[in-house]
């Protein structure tokens, strides 16, 4: 077996050689240099268990559910961007309210905590509020872009 750098070979895996770009790309090169045995080399999978389309079958419901909003956004155009921006901003506001509720629940249920526990709870609250603020800002940008698109079109 030639070295891994020869004839476009990338490396070995198990009992098969892996070639860059398949065998067809290197067939003329191999024939010129008299390496006919490598030019007929076929790369086959190690195991053949039937069709690979069954792997993506569980993803079909996710695709079908996501198909309708994407189609709706493409049909609505800039108005769809405005709606999407409002939804993203609402999700950010919901996240802020949920984080504040969790923080208040920790204080009410567990009472007055030690300083280190309070600091951990405050840090968690602030990190969630920062992420939610970024969501609100991106929602506002989408809504403004949609409004600008409506004025342009």
Secondary structure, DSSP 8 states (H G I E B T S, - for coil): ---TTGGGEEEEETTEEEETTTTGGGHHHHHHTT-HHHHT-----S---S-THHHHGGGHHHHHHHHHHHHHHHHHTHHHHHHHHHHHHHHHHHHHHHHHHHHHHHHHHH-S--HHHHHHHHHHHHHHHHHHHHHHHHHHHHHHHHHHHHHH-
